[in-house]
Amino acid sequence: MLYLLRCEEQFGLQRILVQAVKVQCLVAGGYGKPQDYTISAQSRAGFTTPEDHRIMLLIEAGRDRVTQPEISLKGEASADVLRAIALTGRGHWQAVDGPVLKLAAPLTGKLVWRLEDDTRLHVRLEADRPGLALIPALLPWYLDPDTGECGPLETGFGEREADLLAMAPALTPQSVDALHETAPLRELALLLPSRTERRRVAFESLIPCLHLRSRNLNAGIAGRYWGFKPEPDWSHSAVLTFGYGPVRGRGSRG
């Protein structure tokens, strides 16, 4: 059994997903075609090990009771799950042929807000080693997408503060202003980005860009019995953005 980890944004929040798959080891090396394996503490499959049972117990302790191949890690057990998976030597980043996760020493880094090309502020990891991925666990972890090395981050924040920052959604400059004015959030002002300087820039032409997306809501559902696959349940969406020269954003009323 292998564990595949990846990060994604859902409902504006960053999260880390873990998926279990079963594979056959090929004589020539590598693995055969992966098959989804439902993570369950009651699993007694012959190919699972005591380490697998411990991992599944940790995952099930913090997840919603929904049967699906991908589980979102959250809460106090999330870092324990990452550590346990890395120690098996069977954890992979994003895909079966992705780098094998290797537990490495803690790393000192900073969680900072950056204004990016989509005109929104995103939380990014700054460290002496470039190109590291930020894993929103409690405490947050780092991961090198090239080598698979991973481990806990030392950010200078407490566990809860660091976890909130690692999961934080992207913010528009307008929403930053509103958050700074919200009384209940003033105690979290240290975690909020600074208000951005605004400049009015004129371009000869404004280019509208329509982004279309279709998502199968049943893609992540695994049946209780082998061979069961639910019919696709498609959700379609469209997002309108505008190109202002090299900058792309959602625009605002002026």
JOTA-V775398 format. One line per field, one symbol per residue. ss: DSSP state (~ for helix, > for strand, _ for the rest). A space follows every 50 residues. Layout:
ss = ???
This chain:
ss = _>>>>>>>>>__>>>>>>>>>>__>_____>___>>_____________~ ~~~~~~~~~~~______>_>>>>____~~~~~~~~~~~__>>>______> _>>___>>_>>>>>>____>>>>>>>_____>>>>_____>>>>____>> >>>>____~~~~~~~~~___>>~~~~~~~~__~~~~~~~~~_________ ______>>>>>>>>>>____>____________>>>>>>>>>>>__>>>_ ____
